[in-house]
Amino acid sequence: MKTAADIYDVLHNILVEEFEIDADDINLDAHLYQDLDLDSIDAVDLVVKLREITGKKIDPDAFKQVRTVRDVVTEVEKLVI
C-alpha cells in the first residue's frame, strides 16, 4: 500500500469480503457505525485485519477516534506511508 487510494481499495475489499457490506454503501464519508452497521466487535476485527495486512500495530486510542472510512484511511496512512 503506497497511497491513500491503495489503502482505501484494501479497506473497501475488507469491508465487502469480511463484513459483507454492500460495495455501493462504502465511500470515504460513510460512517462506520451508522452507515455501515459495524459494531465495536467489528471495529476490533477490522483493526486486527489491518494489522495483519500492514504488519504495523495500530494504536487502539487513535482508532477510538475513527468514525468514517476516511478516518480509517488516514490512520492507516500514518503507519504505512
Salt bridges, closest charged atoms under 4 A:
GLU18 OE2 - LYS49 NZ 3.67
ASP29 OD1 - ARG70 NH2 2.68
GLU52 OE1 - LYS49 NZ 3.82
ASP61 OD1 - LYS64 NZ 3.55
GLU75 OE2 - LYS78 NZ 3.05
